[in-house]
Amino acid sequence: MLEIRDIHTSYGKIAALKGVSLDIADGGLTCLLGPNGAGKTTLIWTIAGILKARAGSMKLDGEEIAGLRAPQIVGKGIVTVPENRLVFPEMTVRDNLIAGSFSRRKDKGGVARDLEEVLERFPRLRERANQDAGTLSGGEQQMLAVGRALMARPKILLMDEPSTGLAPIIVEEIFQIIGQLRDEGKTIFLVEQNAHMALDYADHFYLLEQGHVTFGGVPGEVDHDELIQRAYLGARKAS
Amino acid sequence: MDYFFIIDFVQSLADGLLFGTTYALIGIGFTLIFGVMRKLNLAYGAAALAGTYVGLGLFLTFNAPPFVVFLASAIGAGLIGLVVYYCCFRFTPEAHPMASLLASVGMLLFLEEMMTHVSHGMPHPYPSVLSGATLELGDIWIRGDLLFVFGICVVAMALLFWLLYRTPLGLATRAVSQQPRAAQLCGIDSARVNALTFVIAGVLGGTAGAMTAAAVGILSPIIATGLTVKGLIVVVIGGLGSIPGAIIGGLLVGAAENIFLLLRGVTERDIYVMLLLFLFLTLRPGGLFGSAATRD
């Protein structure tokens, strides 16, 4: 369980997160929706330790983790699948995956087993295991980014816009993977523009608008059309 | 073309290629640091030479054997590289690339001044190995000391490749150089990788400095500028950020330099090397293996 309380993050003088509070419950898919510029990616970077929160608290199973640096956050089991995938383009698919296990490189047997498991899960990565990651298609790179994160044995998986720039049929495939991970009991925090898809899979959702969480709930209990409109366009809708 | 000219030409080419491996090492050092930090460390050549002076100190004070002197030069340069990292790069703000660049220029001048001070600006004898021996291949005579220099530089490169492609540290280094943010998200401490890269580059530079001095049997503080300039020419030709480029660039500069020496004499040699630099900057500014521009 990750409890985020009143997190403030700024870029210089510009405040991007103005007191965000939300919970990421164990063993479920929590989804964060919101229009462009709402601060979704800023929140991911803040949790991941890349950006530093100016104020607020983040507790992982009761332990304060705000202020830890990115490698330490990974050590705590919070692992990010970043927006735009950010694979290592001139490294082989296998080396990309092994890089993902860097935080537990001493556990050679475990890493080898997990590598086999990830390649089992993504047969297309096995086919291309010795190919440079830069030569993969967008969808394959997204699978690689997910596989790389799994190699760290995450307690919580943060996924930032995994559908960006992918063809609809590939997006479908990526969401099936996300659904599968959720069904296996993994804890996932998903940030998505594609609200339709995300609400189909989410156990719980939050709406982030202009640096504030303005709404939260369980899909199905709310009017999806209204929610989706706000997720895309923000609160100040013209209609 | 008469036979003797051809022999001279081939001889110059062979000597240049063998000695060019020292330039290749310096080029690799520049490229490694640029690769992980996207910043140019202009103090690199001077730091390499300062390390070579550490080795020289052992030689002059304790009459240490050549291999100890070479090793001390390499390790010394590695440690000085770490000092350069902490003084010029670690704490300078990311958003101001000029800050670290100018800090490294200051460090270059500082190290040069220190070496001139310690050596009183005078050249000192530096140990060489196999200096009397020659390998005769028909009319081409290969100097034993140059073969030794070549051998050591090749071993240093082989060790580097082993480190980069066969160890977790190497994987981390490649990850940071290709996608620093994602490297952090994999749990890689990029500040530590940067520091280690300065040490590794320093060790390579110290090896190059030691071999440069061993090839002539003399160490002088004035070659700091030469090492810096040659190293930069090598990375311009090879493409900043590319290790194979630095190796090819180093061999090319070594060979070209010796050919210019043969054709135009020692006083004009460096003029033509500089012209080569401008030729590359104009016609192929990304270098032979330019990878710096392809990064997102």
Contacts between the chains, C-beta under 8 A, distances in Angstrom:
chain1	res1	chain2	res2	distance
A	48	B	185	6.2
A	49	B	184	7.8
A	50	B	181	6.7
A	50	B	184	6.4
A	50	B	185	7.5
A	69	B	189	7.8
A	70	B	184	4.0
A	70	B	185	6.3
A	70	B	187	7.8
A	71	B	184	6.2
A	71	B	187	4.7
A	71	B	188	6.4
A	71	B	189	4.7
A	74	B	185	6.8
A	74	B	186	6.9
A	74	B	187	3.6
A	75	B	187	6.2
A	79	B	185	7.2
A	80	B	185	4.8
A	82	B	181	6.9
A	82	B	182	6.3
A	82	B	185	6.1
A	86	B	179	5.2
A	86	B	181	6.2
A	86	B	182	3.9
A	86	B	185	7.6
A	87	B	179	7.2
A	87	B	182	7.1
A	88	B	174	7.0
A	88	B	175	5.4
A	88	B	178	4.4
A	88	B	179	5.2
A	88	B	182	6.6
A	88	B	183	7.8
A	89	B	178	6.0
A	89	B	179	7.3
A	90	B	174	7.5
A	90	B	178	5.6
A	90	B	291	7.9
A	91	B	171	7.9
A	91	B	174	5.9
A	91	B	175	7.1
A	91	B	178	6.5
A	95	B	171	6.2
A	95	B	174	7.6
A	98	B	171	6.4
A	99	B	171	5.7
A	99	B	172	7.5
A	99	B	175	4.8
A	99	B	183	7.3
A	99	B	186	5.0
A	99	B	188	7.4
A	100	B	186	5.3
A	102	B	168	6.9
A	102	B	171	7.3
A	102	B	172	6.3
A	102	B	175	7.8
A	102	B	186	4.9
A	102	B	187	4.8
A	102	B	188	5.2
A	103	B	186	7.3
A	103	B	187	3.2
A	105	B	168	5.0
A	148	B	186	6.9
A	149	B	185	7.9
A	152	B	186	7.0
A	152	B	187	6.4
